[in-house]
Amino acid sequence: MERRRLGKTDIEISPVALGCWPIAGMTSPGVTDESSLATLEACFELGINFLDTAYCYGAQGESERLIARALGSRRDEMVIATKGGLHWNADRKMVKDARPETLRRECEESLQRLGTDRVELLYLHAPDPEVAVAESAGELARLLAEGKTRSVGASNLDLAQLEEFASACPLSVFQPPYNMIQRDIETDIVPWCQRHQVSVVVYWPLMKGLLAGKLARDHQFADMDSRNKYSQFKGEEWEKNQQLVDELREIATGSGHTVAQLVVNWTIHQPGITAALCGAKRPEQIRDNAGAMGWQLSTEEQASIAAALARRGEPAEMKAV
Ligand SMILES: NC(=O)c1ccc[n+]([C@@H]2O[C@H](COP(=O)([O-])OP(=O)(O)OC[C@H]3O[C@@H](n4cnc5c(N)ncnc54)[C@H](OP(=O)(O)O)[C@@H]3O)[C@@H](O)[C@H]2O)c1
């Protein structure tokens, strides 16, 4: 089974990880605890040993609690990453609070929900505009020294913030958004991480399901589905993305894989990328995505993908509209 190392640590992870945002059900209509437990269970048989969750996944930590239920006595078979510094307020709005005392309290609560006394990886989920990045990082360094986590990561920082973070805390992992059509990090962030032996573990490898190739052109998203608000799922961008997916489907079929497998395989073989966090709502989705491991695209297939991406052209910024 393929394993890769996190930063300079001895923690070994599968390059395909389960993103545990959708399993909490809160923003995933139709996802039940039973199907989420089955999705987590499938990871054991598929060779996936890396679970990505956060303090704020689920209204009250449902994602972390489900992980604890699924793992039971098999806790040590999984690398668990969680994050602090973001929470839901009473109006169901996501709030940034990365003060040292909040990060410490959220870490303790996360450990309790996960039923463990330490995680393998603890991230700063996002920078708090009211708190210096180095101040948040300093608290994560203390939690690392106390053994509450075996390594520290950061997410959603720009390059200057990343440098500030690393000056205050040993940094093993950076977690940005990245996929075939969101590639901004290739210019500065990835080279910086490579130079500093920081693993890049990416979110949205399937562009929130768009690049899994199963959303029909006339797909209607449910009201609570966050994809409703993003530019890539509307108008001209949606049509260009669908054309790209049609081309990817042809390449995938030729290589005997699904579109999701082709896309995730491409992602985990880009320079400097350590792992892809694949969200899944059902066991069959993570089964499909796990099939991205254990093989390599041929030079011809890589060239065909590059040509399809060139025809798709520069995408609009992925933002809520
Ligand atoms: N650090 C951060 O700020 C941050 C932000 C976002 C995400 N994350 C992490 O990254 C993970 C991935 O992000 P994500 O879950 O939002 O997006 P994603 O992995 O790009 O897409 C996941 C969605 O794609 C669809 N899907 C997945 N596999 C599929 C398959 N094989 N066939 C068809 N459809 C499939 C499912 O939605 P449908 O079935 O509804 O299409 C699923 O919910 C999260 O779970 C979380 O752990 C971190």
The ligand as an ORCA input file, in Angstrom:
! r2SCAN-3c Opt
* xyz 0 1
  N      -8.990     23.634      5.151
  C     -10.131     24.073      4.673
  O     -10.510     25.247      4.825
  C     -10.998     23.113      3.900
  C     -12.028     23.613      3.071
  C     -12.785     22.701      2.355
  C     -12.532     21.349      2.467
  N     -11.558     20.882      3.308
  C     -11.283     19.426      3.449
  O     -11.142     18.868      2.162
  C     -12.105     17.828      1.959
  C     -12.531     17.829      0.511
  O     -13.339     18.929      0.219
  P     -14.871     18.718     -0.200
  O     -15.373     17.517      0.511
  O     -15.565     20.022      0.044
  O     -14.747     18.591     -1.785
  P     -14.220     17.480     -2.845
  O     -13.459     16.381     -2.224
  O     -13.607     18.231     -3.963
  O     -15.634     16.917     -3.351
  C     -16.402     16.099     -2.511
  C     -17.789     15.897     -3.113
  O     -17.680     15.368     -4.425
  C     -18.667     14.363     -4.633
  N     -17.908     13.133     -4.865
  C     -16.808     12.672     -4.196
  N     -16.349     11.539     -4.733
  C     -17.153     11.266     -5.774
  C     -17.175     10.229     -6.733
  N     -16.248      9.288     -6.710
  N     -18.150     10.250     -7.667
  C     -19.074     11.249     -7.683
  N     -19.098     12.254     -6.810
  C     -18.142     12.259     -5.863
  C     -19.544     14.328     -3.401
  O     -20.598     15.293     -3.550
  P     -21.938     15.006     -4.411
  O     -22.235     13.538     -4.322
  O     -23.002     15.839     -3.767
  O     -21.651     15.511     -5.796
  C     -18.578     14.853     -2.334
  O     -19.220     15.440     -1.240
  C     -13.220     18.148      2.970
  O     -14.024     17.023      3.231
  C     -12.405     18.622      4.134
  O     -11.870     17.520      4.848
  C     -10.781     21.750      3.997
*
